[in-house]
């Protein structure tokens, strides 16, 4: 696998994981409701690291996209 192909695969894997996280979030919200406090300061369950993990993945996807086409942020 070429470097570009490996980068594209990593990017797609992250996107797939992010979409699954969004689905889980929506399901959780529909079943339990989510307050602002839950979203921003949850100490247990799905939301504990959700924002941080999602932000890190989305930043990595952006970085990968730039690396694939040879541009910079």
Secondary structure, DSSP 8 states (H G I E B T S, - for coil): --HHHHHHHHHHHHHHHHHHHHHHHHHHHHHH---HHHHHH--SGGGTTHHHHHHHHHHHHHHHHHHHHT---
